[in-house]
Amino acid sequence: MRDESEIREQYEFLRDQLESEEMSHEGVRQMFTYYRRALGWVLEEEHM
């Protein structure tokens, strides 16, 4: 299992990638959005 800081770091990396101009293709944006949402759920469950 990854520790929280590693998950958070990956989440922030994906968020930055999603916001960059190079990720404008809709399919890629959608994939990253789903992955980002899943990481958010994992982080929320860890804190409950």
N, C-alpha and C positions, 0 to 999 in steps of 0.2 A: 504494500500500500504506500502510496506517495504521501509525503508530509504536506501540511497545509501551505507552507511557503512555496513549494514546488508547483502545486496546483494553482495557487494564486498567480505565480509568475507566468505560467502557461496561459491562464485566462487573460491576463493583461496583454500578453504577446498577441493572442488571437484577436482581442478587441482592437489593438492597434493595427493589425493586418487588415481587419475587416474595414476599418475606416480609411485605409490608404487608397489612393487613386488607382493603383494597380489591380485592386480587387473589385473592379466595377462589373465584371461579368455576373449576371444574376444567379446562375446556378452555383457558382463558387460562394457568392454572398449568402445564399440560402443555406448551403452546407455549413459554413462557418457559424451562421446564426444558430442553427440547431445544436452544433457542438458547443458553442458558447453557453447556450441555455442549459444544456446537460451539465456542464461544469458548474454553473451557478446553482443548480439543484443539489449537486454533491456538496458544495460549500455550505449551503443552507442546512442540509441534513446534519452535517458535522457539528453545527452550532446549536442544534435543538436539544 
